[in-house]
Amino acid sequence: MAIDFQGRVAIVTGAGAGLGRSHALLLAERGAKVVVNDLGGGVDGTGGSSKAADLVVAEIKARGGEAVANHDSVSDVASAANIVKTAMDAFGRVDILVNNAGILRDKSFGKMEIADFDTVVDVHFLGSAYVTKAAWPIMQQQQYGRIVMTSSNSGLYGNFGQANYAGAKMAVVGLMNSLKQEGAKYGILVNTIAPVAATRMTEALLSPELLPHLKPEYVSQAVAYLCSEACGATGDIISAGAGFYAKMQVMESQGMFFGIDAKVTVEDFAANYAKITDMSKPQHFGSSMEEVAHIAKPFIK
Ligand code: NAI
């Protein structure tokens, strides 16, 4: 089945470089009209230039596609709303939003300034929330939307020196988990990508032998599917990089029920810690209420 985006309008944030550029090129190649957003700053988020977004728009147009540039920051409510306004003004609708813009402020936690925390959370988490918030009523009204968050294995599994980034990258997963429920009845599907790719963000962090095999294009295929009409999934986290794709999920052990109103002591908990945390039969819940229903089972006659 061919996947195309004829008649669809996509916003890709941070699309002036790296992964975002690759996502924007692929969506445009498959027929989407694309808003290429990028404030054109450094990896640490400082500075800015219209060049990054403008060059990608020129690239899309040179290949026969349709695109407009937007140079606003995702990390401010008004400018985030302006990104969505750019799409509405140029193309009259928004079907697809890829929240991709990102920065790094790596330092070990002891040395990390609070400002490094705030800035990283502002771009990754609040930026994703702000742009999504502006696009949401449009998608609700048209009963169609595809949103992709960009997380990271740094958040999902942890990484030294990235407490700010890891926290922000898990926060977008929480955002997705709620929005997948709220969007369902409006035809809005929300998924998350956890990419690995050779970009300016990772060139100093990953091994040189690996870098040539980590083309951003290998991630964009998964993003494009998650943005398509063909995709029926919502709430999925897809790990993608180097031609490898997998689903990631929060799992819970079978756990241990001590009995209704059991007087569990700290020592009881300690003595059973291995059983409580035994992950040999993991289970997943589709919502917090599903987990509560599971906990409540012994109480319901
Ligand atoms: P990149 O640095 O090449 O691209 C990020 C783009 O976002 C830049 O063009 C930058 O100007 C733009 N940007 C930054 N702050 C912005 C803001 N406030 N408003 C609008 N645009 C802004 O980095 P890369 O690797 O392409 O990263 C893309 C996304 O993928 C990021 O969210 C990153 O955290 C995530 N990611 C990347 C991984 C990788 O292996 N490259 C691994 C895991 C996650």
Boltz pocket constraint, residues with backbone or C-beta under 6 A from the ligand:
constraints:
  - pocket:
      binder: B
      contacts: [[A, 13], [A, 14], [A, 15], [A, 16], [A, 17], [A, 18], [A, 19], [A, 20], [A, 37], [A, 38], [A, 39], [A, 40], [A, 41], [A, 42], [A, 43], [A, 45], [A, 52], [A, 72], [A, 73], [A, 74], [A, 75], [A, 99], [A, 100], [A, 101], [A, 102], [A, 103], [A, 123], [A, 127], [A, 150], [A, 151], [A, 152], [A, 153], [A, 194], [A, 195], [A, 196], [A, 197], [A, 198], [A, 199], [A, 200], [A, 201], [A, 202]]
      max_distance: 6.0
